């Protein structure tokens, strides 16, 4: 992580959305999900194991993702791969819409068109 960039803690719902978005690209194991989020956020967001795996279990329990043990070609051992379920696609769409509204609303507050 860059020394100039502060670490940002994720809210539970935000982490769920980022996991669903990552799995939209295809199946992935937990470490790959965390690395994708870190890499894509330019090292600003780092998902700790203590947050990632409970979130994956929660998403699976809700039926938004599925998982299965598979042999990893890169590591030559079995890893649990997660996949986005149809219900997860629908949830991601709903979360994306809410996120867009939130970002727009906060933007209006933080950067009003006419200040003063």
C-alpha positions in Angstrom: 0.0 0.0 0.0 1.2 3.5 -0.8 2.5 5.4 2.2 0.6 8.5 1.1 -2.8 6.8 1.0 -4.7 6.2 4.2 -6.5 2.9 4.6 -10.2 3.1 4.4 -12.5 0.9 6.4 -15.4 -0.5 4.5 -19.0 -0.7 5.8 -20.5 -4.1 5.8 -22.9 -3.4 2.9 -20.2 -1.8 0.8 -18.0 -4.9 1.2 -20.9 -7.1 0.1 -21.4 -5.0 -2.9 -17.7 -5.1 -3.9 -17.6 -8.9 -3.5 -20.7 -9.2 -5.7 -19.2 -6.8 -8.3 -15.9 -8.8 -8.3 -17.7 -12.1 -8.8 -19.5 -10.6 -11.7 -16.2 -11.0 -13.6 -16.3 -14.8 -12.9 -15.6 -17.4 -10.2 -12.8 -16.6 -7.7 -11.4 -17.8 -4.5 -11.3 -15.6 -1.4 -7.7 -14.4 -1.7 -8.3 -13.5 -5.4 -11.4 -11.5 -4.4 -9.4 -9.5 -1.8 -6.5 -8.9 -4.2 -8.8 -7.7 -7.0 -10.5 -5.2 -4.7 -7.1 -4.0 -3.4 -5.5 -3.8 -6.9 -8.6 -2.1 -8.5 -8.8 0.5 -5.8 -5.1 1.4 -6.2 -4.3 -0.1 -2.8 -6.8 2.2 -1.0 -9.1 -0.6 0.0 -7.7 -3.7 1.7 -10.1 -6.5 2.7 -8.9 -8.3 5.8 -9.5 -12.1 6.1 -11.5 -11.4 9.3 -14.0 -9.4 7.2 -13.8 -11.2 3.9 -14.8 -14.8 4.9 -17.7 -13.8 7.2 -19.0 -11.7 4.3 -18.6 -14.6 1.9 -20.5 -16.9 4.3 -23.2 -14.2 4.8 -23.6 -13.8 1.0 -23.8 -17.5 0.5 -26.4 -17.9 3.3 -28.5 -15.3 1.5 -28.3 -17.2 -1.7 -26.5 -14.4 -3.5 -23.3 -16.5 -4.2 -22.5 -20.2 -4.3 -19.3 -22.0 -3.6 -17.5 -25.2 -4.3 -14.2 -26.7 -3.6 -12.1 -27.0 -6.8 -8.5 -27.8 -7.7 -6.5 -24.7 -8.3 -4.3 -25.0 -11.4 -1.9 -22.3 -10.1 -1.5 -23.7 -6.6 -2.1 -27.4 -7.2 -4.4 -27.6 -4.2 -8.1 -27.3 -3.5 -9.5 -23.9 -3.0 -13.1 -22.8 -2.4 -14.3 -20.9 -5.4 -17.2 -18.5 -5.2 -19.7 -17.7 -8.0 -22.4 -15.1 -8.4 -25.9 -16.6 -8.2 -28.8 -15.1 -10.2 -30.2 -13.6 -7.0 -26.7 -12.0 -6.4 -26.9 -10.4 -9.9 -30.3 -8.9 -9.0 -28.9 -7.7 -5.6 -25.9 -6.2 -7.2 -28.1 -4.2 -9.6 -30.2 -2.9 -6.6 -27.0 -2.1 -4.6 -25.4 -0.3 -7.6 -28.5 1.9 -7.9 -28.5 2.7 -4.2 -24.8 3.4 -4.4 -25.2 5.8 -7.3 -27.9 7.7 -5.4 -25.7 7.9 -2.3 -22.7 9.2 -4.2 -24.7 11.8 -5.9 -26.3 13.0 -2.7 -23.0 13.2 -0.8 -21.5 15.0 -3.8 -24.2 17.6 -3.7 -23.4 18.2 0.0 -19.6 18.2 -0.3 -19.5 20.2 -3.5 -22.6 22.4 -3.7 -23.1 24.2 -7.0 -23.0 27.6 -5.4 -21.2 28.1 -2.1 -21.5 31.3 -0.2 
